[in-house]
Each structure stands twice: as C-alpha cells, then as structure tokens.
Amino acid sequence: MTDLKNIKQVYFLGIGGIGMSALARWFKHAGFGVSGYDRTETELTQKLVAEGIDVHYADRPDLLLSQLDKQACLVVLTPAVPADLAERIFLEENGFTIKKRSQVLGMICDQGKTCAVAGTHGKTTVSTMTAHLLKSSRLDCSAFLGGISKNYQTNLLLSAHSDWVVAEADEFDRSFLQLHPDFAVVTSMDADHLDIYGDQAAIHKTFREFVGQIRPGGAVVVKKGLPIQQSDNPEVQYFSYSITEQADFCAVNIELKDEAYHFDLKHPNGVIRSMQLNYPGLLNVENTVAASALALLAGADENEIKAAVATYQGVKRRFDIRHRSNDYMLIDDYAHHPEELKATIGSVKAMFADRWLTGVFQPHLFSRTRDFAPDFAEQLSQLDELYLLDIYPAREKPIPGVSSAMVLEQVSLADKQLVTKDELLQKAASFKPGVILMMGAGDIDLLVEPVAQTLNAKTND
C-alpha cells in the first residue's frame, strides 16, 4: 500500500470521470498538488479547473517531464483509459507509482467508518441519499458519490470531524473488492458487464465476495430475493429490504399525492410514520428504504431521517425533471441497463398514466447492446413512441453486426425510428404533448438542454 505521507502530487489519468473527479477534489482539499488528463473537456472538468486543478486534454507525455516528481507522485488510473495511451505508457515505463481509482478509494475509506452501496443499478441514488441522511444528522459524513448531488451540487462531501464515509461500491472491473465497509447495501445483482464477468454466476460470486469483506460486527442490507445469505459473512448481521413485501426494512401504506410519496418505514426496532419523499418515482421509495436502513445502522435517529428524506432533492441525471409546463414534462435519466429502463419507465407510467410517453434512448456499449438487445426492446416497447440514437461506445471498439438497429427491429411499437443527434434536435419541435423521457449513460445528456429549450420555446409561443 502506498503511504500517502510520502506523496505530494497526485496525477489522474481520466480525471473527468465522475468517480475520479471526486477523488481529485478530495486530494486537492487535503493539500496535495493535483492535476490530470482527460480526452475531452466537459462541464465537470471545467469546474475542476475553476477549483484550482490543472487539467489538459492532449495526450502529451512530454508535459509530464517538467510537472511530475516520480518520487513524490501518485498516479491514479481509471480502467476506461486505454493501454496504448501515450501518457499511460510513459508513466508505466518510467516507474511511477500507479494505483487504480478503486484502490485509492479503498485506502481513503479504510481510514474511517464506511457505509458502502453496491448494486448493478440504484447505487448512485442510494449512496447519495445515504450521504444526505447522515450529513443532515448529528453524525455528519464525508462521501464519494457516483453522481452530482442536487442538494450539494457536487460529487464529494467533506466533514471536518466525522469518521463516517459513504462510498459507491462499483462492481465494474471488480472495483468494490477494494472496500472493507462497516455497513453495506446490495440493491441488485443483474447480469451486466459480461465482458468482465462472463456470466451472471460470476457476478453473484463476486458480490458474495464483497459481502465477505464487511468488517466483523458490521451489517449488510440486501434487497429481498437476492442470492446473498448470512453464511456469506457469518461475522455480520444480515437484513433484507423491500417495498413490495415484508422485510426487515420495508415501506408500507405507500400513497402518491401530488407527485410526492407518503409511507411508513418499518424497521427492526419500530416504525417511522408519515415519511414524505418529494423526489419522484416509486423506485426512489425503495431507494429511500435502503438508505434509511444504512443511516439507522450507523446511528442516525428516526426524526433526523424523517426530516432529511423530506428535503432530499435527488441526483442529476437520475429521474431529473428538466422542463415542466402544461403541455410537456422532460425527464433526464441515466438508465442504461434493461432493469433500469424497466424501473424508470414503469415509474413514469405510474405517475403520469394518462399522458403520452415519448422515449429517447442512447444504448451504452456495443457489448451491452449485443448481450441485452431483446431485453432493451422489451422495456422500450412500454413507451408510446421511441427515438433511438446510435450506440455510445465509451471504452469499446465497434463489434461487427452490433448496432442500435438490432434493438429497434425488436421493439413492438408502431411509432419508432432511428435518429442521429442532429435529427433528434430537429424533431424535438414536433414532439407530441406529454412526457419526454431521455435515457442513457453516454453523451445524451448534452442533448437534454437543447431539447428543453425547444420545449420552452413551444410553450411560450
């Protein structure tokens, strides 16, 4: 393990990633010299620069010669950075200390008491909500989040006095095996990242390994029905949670009133009555149960949790309402797995059952599209109308025969079409009144604001 006492500089390869940028901010706040590279400039990298972090966008190993001291520099690497990146090759060949993002997060979290949230979907919302509950309580916390909290407008929360850390436990590349939390939630264990795991059995095995790393005397809270058992870690307490059936932690008497959910939260030691969640989506009631379970286990009291839930504002790009008028509602969501589409589309239809639902979806990764094309098609068929964008490749190269068309042809809608980004912006002016749901984990977020402006102009005509 690298001793941070000997480190004065931290250099990030892929600093614009949501998890990497949180670490960069942490090191900057802790007094380290922080700089980094990313392929493209984004709103997030611009904010890092405004905070005093040096970011460049050209693959220039020659720049590093004058900037970095090999003896005092820690290089942090995200798995998304290609092996043939010139800067990466330079740093490896010249003997710099290089750690994966997950290793560095684990080093930081091991210094305190950790609440970790794992799951193939739901973890960003649950971790952000858990952080808000603890931050609003007498316990306080620091937090490394996989999204931008709308309560705090950042993905990093800091505390001057609390030992508690909330961390998103990412299963990609088995990253979460670097964490040894005191308490953990497991929200889901769906087949995903099959390019890493091969099959769902390997995913389940790795999640059980993660649960096995919870510190003795801790606890795990598992969505009811998932194949995690007490025997996976006999040294910790096991709890279940649900909103559809009885569990150790569960929501009952759920009512939807004016887009807010009201419910009672049952837990092993009692009931928190008349909870109110003002953030939309039935899936977020389930997320609230999981987050509240972690907060209770950590020591927050019922009144603190009830008050904090009512003030939770959500995460950017998670059921994020970006435009609202009499004719239109525009919702931006990060959903990129069939189960996430199912939850998000289902929540919208439950809330706005009488409104026309137009969906815009950008598939993420060629491998995921190949592995789940029929499942994507099944969920997208719940819409009234579909605009399907090309696949966002992220870290992948194209796979022969894999395209958005293989999803579209299996969608059972009359109103469906493939569109480019430019075509989508043109067609936004003729969207039918109702709810427009834009989904995906790529760069579809860059289209949301232009679409919102178009809808706003239509509203004001």
KEVO-132566 format. One line per field, with one value per residue (C-alpha): residue number from 1; residue in one letter; x, y, z. Coordinates in steps of 0.5 Angstrom, whole numbers, plus 500, padded with zeros to 3 digits. Layout:
// residues N
k	[NUM,...]
r	[A,...]
u	[X,...]
v	[Y,...]
w	[Z,...]
***
This chain:
// residues 461
k	[1,2,3,4,5,6,7,8,9,10,11,12,13,14,15,16,17,18,19,20,21,22,23,24,25,26,27,28,29,30,31,32,33,34,35,36,37,38,39,40,41,42,43,44,45,46,47,48,49,50,51,52,53,54,55,56,57,58,59,60,61,62,63,64,65,66,67,68,69,70,71,72,73,74,75,76,77,78,79,80,81,82,83,84,85,86,87,88,89,90,91,92,93,94,95,96,97,98,99,100,101,102,103,104,105,106,107,108,109,110,111,112,113,114,115,116,117,118,119,120,121,122,123,124,125,126,127,128,129,130,131,132,133,134,135,136,137,138,139,140,141,142,143,144,145,146,147,148,149,150,151,152,153,154,155,156,157,158,159,160,161,162,163,164,165,166,167,168,169,170,171,172,173,174,175,176,177,178,179,180,181,182,183,184,185,186,187,188,189,190,191,192,193,194,195,196,197,198,199,200,201,202,203,204,205,206,207,208,209,210,211,212,213,214,215,216,217,218,219,220,221,222,223,224,225,226,227,228,229,230,231,232,233,234,235,236,237,238,239,240,241,242,243,244,245,246,247,248,249,250,251,252,253,254,255,256,257,258,259,260,261,262,263,264,265,266,267,268,269,270,271,272,273,274,275,276,277,278,279,280,281,282,283,284,285,286,287,288,289,290,291,292,293,294,295,296,297,298,299,300,301,302,303,304,305,306,307,308,309,310,311,312,313,314,315,316,317,318,319,320,321,322,323,324,325,326,327,328,329,330,331,332,333,334,335,336,337,338,339,340,341,342,343,344,345,346,347,348,349,350,351,352,353,354,355,356,357,358,359,360,361,362,363,364,365,366,367,368,369,370,371,372,373,374,375,376,377,378,379,380,381,382,383,384,385,386,387,388,389,390,391,392,393,394,395,396,397,398,399,400,401,402,403,404,405,406,407,408,409,410,411,412,413,414,415,416,417,418,419,420,421,422,423,424,425,426,427,428,429,430,431,432,433,434,435,436,437,438,439,440,441,442,443,444,445,446,447,448,449,450,451,452,453,454,455,456,457,458,459,460,461]
r	[M,T,D,L,K,N,I,K,Q,V,Y,F,L,G,I,G,G,I,G,M,S,A,L,A,R,W,F,K,H,A,G,F,G,V,S,G,Y,D,R,T,E,T,E,L,T,Q,K,L,V,A,E,G,I,D,V,H,Y,A,D,R,P,D,L,L,L,S,Q,L,D,K,Q,A,C,L,V,V,L,T,P,A,V,P,A,D,L,A,E,R,I,F,L,E,E,N,G,F,T,I,K,K,R,S,Q,V,L,G,M,I,C,D,Q,G,K,T,C,A,V,A,G,T,H,G,K,T,T,V,S,T,M,T,A,H,L,L,K,S,S,R,L,D,C,S,A,F,L,G,G,I,S,K,N,Y,Q,T,N,L,L,L,S,A,H,S,D,W,V,V,A,E,A,D,E,F,D,R,S,F,L,Q,L,H,P,D,F,A,V,V,T,S,M,D,A,D,H,L,D,I,Y,G,D,Q,A,A,I,H,K,T,F,R,E,F,V,G,Q,I,R,P,G,G,A,V,V,V,K,K,G,L,P,I,Q,Q,S,D,N,P,E,V,Q,Y,F,S,Y,S,I,T,E,Q,A,D,F,C,A,V,N,I,E,L,K,D,E,A,Y,H,F,D,L,K,H,P,N,G,V,I,R,S,M,Q,L,N,Y,P,G,L,L,N,V,E,N,T,V,A,A,S,A,L,A,L,L,A,G,A,D,E,N,E,I,K,A,A,V,A,T,Y,Q,G,V,K,R,R,F,D,I,R,H,R,S,N,D,Y,M,L,I,D,D,Y,A,H,H,P,E,E,L,K,A,T,I,G,S,V,K,A,M,F,A,D,R,W,L,T,G,V,F,Q,P,H,L,F,S,R,T,R,D,F,A,P,D,F,A,E,Q,L,S,Q,L,D,E,L,Y,L,L,D,I,Y,P,A,R,E,K,P,I,P,G,V,S,S,A,M,V,L,E,Q,V,S,L,A,D,K,Q,L,V,T,K,D,E,L,L,Q,K,A,A,S,F,K,P,G,V,I,L,M,M,G,A,G,D,I,D,L,L,V,E,P,V,A,Q,T,L,N,A,K,T,N,D]
u	[500,502,504,500,505,511,506,506,503,497,496,490,489,482,481,474,470,465,469,476,474,471,478,481,477,479,486,486,482,487,493,496,498,493,493,490,489,482,480,475,473,467,463,466,473,471,469,475,480,476,477,485,486,490,487,490,486,492,496,502,508,513,509,509,517,517,511,511,516,517,519,513,508,502,498,491,488,481,480,477,484,487,493,496,495,502,502,500,506,511,508,509,516,519,517,512,507,501,494,487,482,479,485,486,478,480,486,482,476,480,482,475,468,465,458,458,453,453,449,448,443,441,448,449,442,442,449,447,441,445,450,445,441,448,450,443,444,449,453,456,460,464,462,465,459,458,453,452,448,443,443,450,452,458,460,464,462,467,467,472,470,466,469,464,465,459,462,459,462,463,462,466,473,471,473,469,473,478,473,472,466,463,456,453,447,446,441,441,446,443,447,452,459,459,465,469,465,463,456,451,454,461,457,454,460,464,458,459,466,464,460,465,469,465,468,467,461,458,452,449,442,440,434,430,430,438,442,446,446,448,453,457,459,458,461,456,449,444,438,433,429,423,417,413,413,415,422,427,426,420,416,408,402,405,401,402,400,402,408,410,410,408,409,411,418,418,425,427,426,420,416,418,411,409,415,415,419,419,423,419,419,417,424,426,422,425,432,430,428,436,439,435,437,444,443,440,445,450,447,442,435,428,427,433,432,425,427,432,428,423,429,432,433,436,442,443,441,437,430,432,426,429,423,415,410,402,404,411,415,422,426,433,435,442,438,443,441,434,433,434,430,424,424,425,419,415,415,414,408,405,406,403,399,394,400,403,410,416,422,429,435,442,445,451,457,457,458,452,447,449,448,441,438,432,431,432,427,422,423,423,416,413,413,408,414,421,427,433,440,447,451,455,462,465,472,470,471,465,463,461,454,452,448,442,438,438,435,430,427,425,421,414,412,409,412,419,425,433,436,442,443,442,436,433,434,430,425,424,420,415,414,407,405,406,412,419,424,431,435,443,450,453,453,446,446,449,442,438,439,437,431,429,430,426,420,421,420,414,411,412,409]
v	[500,507,511,518,521,521,523,531,530,526,526,523,519,520,526,528,521,522,518,520,528,526,523,529,534,530,531,538,539,535,540,535,538,535,535,531,529,527,526,532,538,538,542,538,539,546,546,542,548,553,550,550,543,543,539,538,535,533,526,529,525,531,535,531,531,538,537,531,529,521,520,524,523,518,517,515,511,509,503,507,509,505,501,505,512,515,518,512,508,514,513,506,505,511,507,512,509,508,506,504,509,503,502,509,510,504,507,513,509,505,511,512,508,506,506,503,502,496,494,494,499,504,505,512,514,510,513,520,519,516,521,527,523,523,530,532,528,530,524,528,525,525,522,520,520,517,523,530,531,537,538,540,541,536,529,530,532,533,533,536,532,526,519,517,516,514,511,508,501,500,493,494,491,488,495,494,489,494,496,494,497,497,497,496,495,491,494,489,484,483,481,487,488,481,483,483,477,473,470,472,467,470,477,473,470,477,480,475,476,484,482,477,484,487,488,484,487,490,489,488,490,486,487,482,476,477,471,474,470,470,465,470,473,470,476,481,482,481,485,485,491,492,496,490,485,484,485,487,494,496,501,500,505,508,513,518,525,531,527,526,519,518,512,509,506,499,497,492,497,500,505,512,514,519,519,524,524,530,527,523,516,509,506,512,510,503,507,511,505,502,509,510,503,505,511,508,502,508,511,517,517,517,524,526,521,523,531,529,525,531,535,530,533,528,527,530,525,521,522,529,534,539,542,543,546,545,541,538,535,533,528,526,519,515,509,504,497,494,493,501,502,498,502,509,508,504,510,515,511,510,518,520,514,519,522,521,518,519,516,518,512,512,505,505,500,495,489,491,492,485,482,485,487,483,486,493,492,489,495,500,497,500,507,510,513,512,516,511,514,511,507,511,507,509,505,500,499,497,490,487,487,490,497,500,497,491,493,498,492,488,494,493,500,503,510,508,511,511,518,522,527,533,530,529,536,538,533,536,542,537,532,531,534,529,527,526,521,522,516,513,514,516,524,524,529,534,534,535,542,544,540,543,550,548,545,552,556,552,553,561,561]
w	[500,498,504,503,508,502,497,495,488,485,478,475,468,466,471,468,471,476,481,479,480,487,489,485,490,496,495,493,499,503,501,495,488,484,476,471,464,460,453,453,456,460,465,470,468,467,475,477,473,477,483,482,479,473,467,460,454,449,450,452,456,455,459,465,465,468,472,476,481,481,488,491,486,486,479,479,474,471,468,462,460,454,455,449,451,451,458,461,457,459,467,467,463,468,474,477,483,479,483,480,483,487,490,492,494,499,502,504,506,511,515,517,518,512,509,502,497,492,486,479,479,484,488,486,488,495,496,495,499,505,505,505,511,515,513,516,522,528,526,519,514,508,502,495,490,483,481,483,489,488,495,495,488,488,488,494,501,507,514,519,525,523,522,517,510,505,498,492,491,484,481,474,474,481,484,490,493,495,500,507,510,516,513,506,502,496,491,485,482,475,469,467,465,462,458,465,469,463,466,472,476,477,478,484,486,486,490,496,496,497,503,506,506,511,518,523,528,522,518,510,508,502,497,499,494,492,493,499,505,513,511,506,512,519,523,521,521,515,514,508,505,500,498,496,501,509,510,516,513,509,506,508,507,501,498,492,493,488,486,493,496,503,507,514,514,519,521,526,532,530,525,523,521,516,512,506,499,495,490,484,482,486,485,490,495,495,495,501,505,503,505,511,514,513,517,522,523,523,529,526,530,527,527,523,518,517,516,512,507,506,504,499,492,488,484,477,471,476,475,474,471,467,464,466,463,462,455,457,462,460,465,464,467,467,466,461,463,462,469,470,464,467,473,470,465,470,475,470,467,474,476,469,467,462,459,452,453,448,450,447,449,447,448,452,450,444,448,453,447,444,451,452,445,447,454,452,446,451,456,451,448,454,451,446,442,441,438,438,438,436,441,445,445,451,452,447,439,435,434,427,427,433,432,435,429,432,438,434,430,436,439,438,437,431,433,433,429,429,429,429,435,430,427,434,436,430,431,438,436,434,440,442,448,454,458,454,458,455,458,457,460,454,452,451,457,452,448,454,455,447,448,454,450,445,449,453,446,444,451,450,443]
***
